């Protein structure tokens, strides 16, 4: 009887754990407002929305091996705002992580595509990547990668900033985005 009860409890715990996954949640401050997993910063001239998330890319190597943060910045003013010198970094477990440059990510994407093209010639179900799929992956990465530059009046820029995968293992991290610091803590997120 004890074994059956223990086994039932273990199965219930396993099912509850399977329905919950951990995610990073922003911590609210006087400057940072929070809506679910989004950090929102509003000034007189800017609206900034930030969220760590898996990049919506077809590339397994980029989505699996790198930590992506989505950033969207809206210029609320009638003037151009220079964001060129905006520094971006993540501090996790006492280490600073700088964004990975686009050319580095494109080279990794190319390497991934070359290695997937060495299929078994005797396998009838080939998984070779077509030239069109390679081009689509490149275009998607270039289109979704955030390049911080001047922001024209009443316009929006947004995209992903990629960092080293080591951040995923941290219990918390701080995103330094220009003059703002956003603290994220890992918490359980219910998938039901």
Secondary structure, 3 states (H helix, E strand, C coil): CHHHHHHHHHHHHHHHHHHEEEEEEECCCCCEEEECCEEEEECCCEEEEEEECCCCCCCHHHHHHEEEEEEEEEECCCCCECCCCCCEEEEECCEEEECCCHHHHHHHHHHHHHHHCCCCCCCCCCCCCCHHHHHHHHHHHHHHECCCCCECCCCEEEEEEEEEHHHHHCCEEEEEECCEEEEEEEEEEECC
